[in-house]
Amino acid sequence: MILKSWKEIADYLHCGVRTAQRWERELGLPIRRPGDRSVVLATTEELGEWVASGKATATVDAARDTVTRQAELRRELYQLRSRQRQLMQQLRTTLKNAKPSRSRQIEIAASRTSLFPEQNSTRLSLMTVDDNPGQCYAVSQVLRHAGFDVFEAHSAQQALELAQRECPAIVLLDVHLPDLTGYELFSMLRRNPQTQNIAVIFYTAVAPPEVANYVVQHLGAEGFIESPIEPGALIACVQNTMAKLNLTNGGVDARLAGQPN
């Protein structure tokens, strides 16, 4: 039997006209063009043999796999966006709950004015040190929303330079860095007179209790936390460290000024 148009050929193959034309170009679909290029002919015998060779089957299967994968990716993207909205809502709620009331803010400001009148314009600054820029930015953003000035460093060398220039009150330090370990950087900060009074809180993905206790009790760090940490817990850790410094080390402002306690 002879098929005399693309429509008849496509119907015989159970596909669209454009698909049949693409199969001719890419997979050698047996089409005859006697004389005028606008005229196409095909025999059902040749088409049947071509279909039996399996060339079209692989193409159809690949197209089906592509469509399935695209559907899966769209579903994963929807889930990620939903999770992102949940995390943003959680962050907003946490920051709202962590923010002191207006009366408490006035009380804190008055207390600072009376205790440290020469440093009223100084705003508490922190520094996050992490070789993962995404994680470093995420931690910094939580702290910025909580009202802190935050500097970011992605290597030990950059952290040393920033610490000497900006003298942050607290450094949140990742244990694993590309050039030095967090412990080595901590030791260098302690040996430098300009940075020896900066409080350091270590964080890492795995923090065994015995390691955390040793770092805090023997090295002199202010804390050791596991990451990722929830925004509320991170803010609470920093606030607790600030409170401890005020009680035992003569105040955070002395650290900001870079003066020994």
C-alpha positions as CSV (number, residue, x, y, z in Angstrom):
1,M,0.0,0.0,0.0
2,I,1.3,3.5,-1.0
3,L,0.8,6.5,1.3
4,K,0.7,9.8,-0.6
5,S,1.0,12.6,2.0
6,W,2.6,13.4,5.3
7,K,-0.8,13.2,7.0
8,E,-1.3,9.6,5.8
9,I,2.3,8.7,6.8
10,A,1.9,10.3,10.3
11,D,-1.5,8.5,10.8
12,Y,0.1,5.2,9.9
13,L,2.9,5.7,12.4
14,H,0.6,7.1,15.1
15,C,2.5,10.3,15.5
16,G,2.4,13.9,14.4
17,V,3.4,15.2,11.0
18,R,6.3,17.2,12.4
19,T,7.5,14.1,14.3
20,A,7.4,12.0,11.1
21,Q,9.3,14.7,9.2
22,R,11.9,14.8,12.0
23,W,12.3,11.1,11.9
24,E,13.0,11.3,8.2
25,R,15.8,13.8,8.8
26,E,17.3,12.2,11.9
27,L,16.5,8.5,11.8
28,G,16.2,7.7,8.1
29,L,12.4,7.2,7.8
30,P,12.0,5.7,4.3
31,I,10.3,8.5,2.3
32,R,10.3,8.8,-1.5
33,R,10.2,12.1,-3.3
34,P,9.5,11.5,-7.0
35,G,10.4,14.6,-9.0
36,D,8.7,17.5,-7.2
37,R,10.0,17.8,-3.6
38,S,6.6,18.8,-2.4
39,V,5.3,15.3,-3.2
40,V,6.1,12.5,-0.7
41,L,5.4,8.8,-1.0
42,A,5.9,5.9,1.3
43,T,5.0,2.2,1.2
44,T,3.5,0.6,4.3
45,E,5.9,-2.4,3.8
46,E,9.0,-0.2,4.1
47,L,7.5,1.8,7.0
48,G,6.7,-1.5,8.7
49,E,10.2,-2.7,8.3
50,W,11.6,0.6,9.6
51,V,9.3,0.5,12.7
52,A,10.3,-3.1,13.3
53,S,14.0,-2.0,13.4
54,G,13.3,-0.2,16.7
55,K,14.7,3.2,15.7
56,A,11.5,5.0,16.6
57,T,11.0,3.1,19.8
58,A,14.3,4.5,21.3
59,T,13.3,8.0,20.4
60,V,9.8,7.7,21.8
61,D,11.2,6.2,25.0
62,A,13.7,9.0,25.4
63,A,11.0,11.6,24.8
64,R,8.8,9.9,27.4
65,D,11.7,9.9,29.9
66,T,12.3,13.6,29.3
67,V,8.7,14.5,30.0
68,T,8.7,12.4,33.1
69,R,11.9,14.0,34.4
70,Q,10.6,17.4,33.7
71,A,7.5,16.7,35.7
72,E,9.6,15.4,38.6
73,L,11.8,18.5,38.5
74,R,8.7,20.8,38.5
75,R,7.4,18.9,41.5
76,E,10.8,19.2,43.3
77,L,10.9,22.9,42.5
78,Y,7.4,23.4,44.0
79,Q,8.5,21.5,47.1
80,L,11.6,23.7,47.4
81,R,9.7,26.9,47.0
82,S,7.2,25.7,49.6
83,R,10.0,24.9,52.0
84,Q,11.6,28.3,51.4
85,R,8.3,30.1,52.2
86,Q,8.1,28.0,55.5
87,L,11.7,28.9,56.5
88,M,11.2,32.6,55.7
89,Q,8.0,32.6,57.8
90,Q,9.8,30.8,60.6
91,L,12.7,33.3,60.5
92,R,10.3,36.3,60.6
93,T,8.4,34.7,63.6
94,T,11.7,34.0,65.4
95,L,13.1,37.5,64.8
96,K,9.8,39.0,65.9
97,N,9.8,37.0,69.1
98,A,13.5,37.6,69.8
99,K,13.2,41.4,69.3
100,P,12.9,43.2,72.7
101,S,9.9,45.4,73.3
102,R,10.1,49.1,72.7
103,S,10.3,49.8,76.5
104,R,13.1,47.2,76.9
105,Q,15.0,48.8,74.0
106,I,14.8,52.2,75.7
107,E,15.9,50.6,79.0
108,I,18.9,49.0,77.3
109,A,19.8,52.2,75.5
110,A,19.6,54.2,78.8
111,S,21.8,51.6,80.6
112,R,24.5,51.8,77.9
113,T,24.4,55.6,78.0
114,S,25.0,55.7,81.7
115,L,27.7,52.9,81.8
116,F,29.6,53.8,78.6
117,P,28.9,57.5,77.6
118,E,32.0,57.7,75.5
119,Q,30.9,54.8,73.3
120,N,27.2,55.5,72.7
121,S,27.7,55.6,68.9
122,T,29.4,52.2,68.8
123,R,27.2,49.4,67.4
124,L,27.9,45.8,68.3
125,S,29.6,44.0,65.4
126,L,30.1,40.3,64.7
127,M,32.0,38.3,62.2
128,T,31.2,35.0,60.6
129,V,34.0,32.9,59.1
130,D,33.1,30.0,56.8
131,D,34.6,28.8,53.5
132,N,31.0,28.1,52.3
133,P,29.8,31.5,51.0
134,G,26.1,30.3,51.0
135,Q,26.2,29.1,54.6
136,C,28.2,32.2,55.7
137,Y,25.7,34.5,54.1
138,A,22.7,32.6,55.7
139,V,24.2,32.9,59.2
140,S,25.1,36.5,58.7
141,Q,21.6,37.4,57.5
142,V,20.0,35.9,60.6
143,L,22.3,38.1,62.8
144,R,21.7,41.2,60.6
145,H,18.0,40.8,61.0
146,A,18.6,40.6,64.7
147,G,20.2,44.1,64.7
148,F,23.9,43.3,64.4
149,D,26.5,44.6,62.0
150,V,28.1,41.5,60.5
151,F,31.3,41.1,58.6
152,E,31.9,37.9,56.5
153,A,35.2,36.1,55.8
154,H,35.7,32.9,53.8
155,S,39.4,32.1,54.7
156,A,41.6,32.4,57.7
157,Q,43.7,35.1,56.1
158,Q,40.7,37.3,55.3
159,A,39.4,36.7,58.9
160,L,42.6,37.9,60.4
161,E,42.7,41.0,58.4
162,L,39.0,41.8,59.2
163,A,39.5,41.0,62.9
164,Q,42.4,43.5,63.2
165,R,40.7,46.2,61.2
166,E,37.1,45.9,62.5
167,C,37.7,44.3,65.9
168,P,34.3,42.6,66.2
169,A,32.9,41.7,69.6
170,I,32.2,38.0,68.6
171,V,33.5,35.7,65.9
172,L,31.4,32.7,64.8
173,L,34.1,30.5,63.4
174,D,33.7,27.3,61.3
175,V,36.1,24.6,62.3
176,H,37.0,23.7,58.6
177,L,38.6,26.4,56.5
178,P,40.6,26.1,53.3
179,D,43.9,27.5,54.5
180,L,43.9,26.8,58.3
181,T,41.7,25.0,60.7
182,G,39.4,27.0,62.9
183,Y,41.4,26.0,65.9
184,E,44.6,27.4,64.4
185,L,42.9,30.6,63.5
186,F,41.6,30.8,67.1
187,S,45.1,30.4,68.4
188,M,46.4,33.2,66.1
189,L,43.6,35.5,67.3
190,R,44.6,34.8,70.9
191,R,48.3,35.6,70.3
192,N,47.6,38.9,68.7
193,P,47.2,41.8,71.2
194,Q,44.7,43.5,68.8
195,T,42.4,40.5,68.7
196,Q,43.1,38.6,71.9
197,N,39.9,39.8,73.6
198,I,37.5,38.9,70.8
199,A,35.0,36.2,71.9
200,V,34.9,33.1,69.6
201,I,32.0,30.7,69.1
202,F,32.9,27.6,67.1
203,Y,30.4,25.8,64.9
204,T,30.6,22.7,62.7
205,A,28.3,20.0,61.2
206,V,29.5,17.5,63.8
207,A,30.2,18.5,67.4
208,P,30.7,15.5,69.8
209,P,30.1,16.6,73.4
210,E,33.6,15.8,74.5
211,V,35.1,17.9,71.8
212,A,32.8,20.8,72.5
213,N,33.6,20.6,76.2
214,Y,37.3,20.6,75.6
215,V,37.2,23.6,73.3
216,V,35.2,25.6,75.7
217,Q,36.9,24.6,78.9
218,H,40.6,24.3,77.8
219,L,40.9,26.5,74.7
220,G,38.9,29.4,76.1
221,A,36.2,29.6,73.4
222,E,32.8,31.1,74.4
223,G,30.8,28.3,72.8
224,F,30.6,25.4,70.4
225,I,27.4,24.8,68.4
226,E,26.4,22.3,65.7
227,S,25.3,23.6,62.2
228,P,22.9,24.0,60.7
229,I,21.4,25.8,63.6
230,E,17.9,27.2,63.8
231,P,17.7,31.0,63.6
232,G,16.2,31.3,67.1
233,A,18.9,29.1,68.7
234,L,21.7,31.0,66.8
235,I,20.4,34.4,68.1
236,A,19.9,33.0,71.6
237,C,23.5,31.7,71.6
238,V,24.9,35.1,70.6
239,Q,22.7,36.9,73.1
240,N,23.8,34.5,75.9
241,T,27.4,35.1,75.0
242,M,26.9,38.9,75.2
243,A,25.3,38.6,78.6
244,K,28.1,36.4,79.9
245,L,30.7,38.9,78.6
246,N,28.9,41.8,80.3
247,L,28.9,39.8,83.6
248,T,32.4,38.3,83.7
249,N,34.6,40.2,81.3
250,G,33.9,43.9,82.1
251,G,31.4,44.4,79.3
252,V,31.2,43.9,75.5
253,D,32.2,47.5,74.8
254,A,35.7,46.9,76.2
255,R,36.1,44.2,73.5
256,L,34.7,46.5,70.8
257,A,37.4,49.1,71.8
258,G,40.1,46.3,71.6
259,Q,41.2,46.9,75.1
260,P,42.2,44.1,77.6
261,N,39.7,43.4,80.4
